Amino acid sequence: MDRIDLHILRELQNDGRLSNQELAQRVGLSPSPCLRRVRQLEQDGVIRGYRAIIDPEAVGRGFEVLVSVEVRRDRETVEAFEEALQDVPDVIEAYRLFGSPGCLLRIAVADLTAYERLWIERLTTLAGVTEVNSQIIMKRVKEPKGLPVDIRRA
């Protein structure tokens, strides 16, 4: 990737709805080569997709919890646990970690009652779970804005 590709990535992270015309103007290309570069970045898997950022309150999921989970550490159990997570829509992010805890989840539900129900009925019953610890998010201090793209590195 060169400087222009990195500039395209930075602009699209800031606003994925930019028209090709506007994007081309911002990165200093004519529209046709700009579109070719965007399509190549998509084809190469550098750009994985485009999403709308939704207000959690607007869809009844304003209560967020970070949950650390300990899972028995054998391959079969870990794989079963990770597969089971795919079927829990309230888990909006999941990470396997080195060390302890073994897994970190970000969960979005309506309220404390909904989280308690999820904790009792789903989280503690997942394959291999030995411990579940919850940290309720008081306030989001910094919103995800995408990855830093330094166009000076090219």
Secondary structure, DSSP 4 states (H G I P E B T S, - for coil): --HHHHHHHHHHHH-TT--HHHHHHHHT--HHHHHHHHHHHHHTTSS--------GGGGT--EEEEEEEEE--SHHHHHHHHHHHTT-TTEEEEEE-SSSSSEEEEEEESSHHHHHHHHHHTGGGSTTEEEEEEEE-----S--------GGG-
